[in-house]
Amino acid sequence: MIKNRIEAGKQLAEKLFKLLQDEECIVLAIPRGGVVVGNEIAKKLGSNLDVVVSKKITPPSSPEYAIGAISFDGTIYVGPYWKQFSNEPYFENEIEKKKIEVKRRLKEYRGSEKYQIKGKTVILVDDGVATGASVFVLLKWLSKLGCKRIILAIPVIPSQTFEQMSSLVDNLIAIMIPQEFSAVGQFYREFDQVSDKEVLKILKNYKQP
C-alpha cells in the first residue's frame, strides 16, 4: 500500500536517481495526479517538470468505457475493442470533441503545444495505470519525437499492462505490479482528487514553454 502521491513520487525518484546517474532529463507528467508524483521526481533529479495531456475516447453508447485515446496533436491509440464501436452514430463527433478538450486543457496548463524534447531523455509519469489508454497514446506520440530515451514511471500498474508497456519504452519503473487489479485508488491509503489549482501551483515552480 502506498501512502499518497507524494510518497509515490519519492519512491520512484529514488529508483530513477540510481538508474539515471546524473543524466539530464525532463519529467513529463500527466495531469492531474501525475503532476504531484512528477513534482517529487523532478525535485530529486533536479529536472524540469512539464505536462502533457491525453483523453480517453469512449463510444457514445458507453461513455464510461474507454476503447482508445487521443493526444492534442491528433495521435490516436486504438484499443482492442475499437472496431466493435467505431461504426456507432456520432463516433467521429466523439473523437473531435475529445481532441478539442485535450487542446483546451493543454492551453490551460502550459499555454503552448510546442515541445522541445528531441534528443532528450523523457520520464513520463502518472499516478497509476489501469487499462492504460491515456498512457499508450502518449507513448505513441513520444515515439515520433526522436527522444533519446523514454522512461515510464508509474507507482502502480497491473502486471498485464506492465508487460504490454515495457516493450514500448526503454525502462518502466514501478512500485507495485499487482496481478489482481480493480482500480488505482485501492493501492493508495490517500487518493483524494487533485485540483487544477494545485496543478498550476506546482507548475509555477518550473520553466514552462
Protein Blocks (a to p, Z undefined) as FASTA:
>chain_A
ZZblmlmmmmmmmmmmmmnnopacddddddfklmmmmmmmmmmnopacddddddddddfk
lmmbcfbdcdfkopacddfklmmmmmpghklmmmmmmmmmmmmmmmmmnopabdcfehia
cddddfbdcklmmmmmmmmmmmmnopabdcdddfbacfklmmmmmmmpmbdcdfbdcfbd
fbfklmpfblcdcdfklmmmmmmmpccZZ
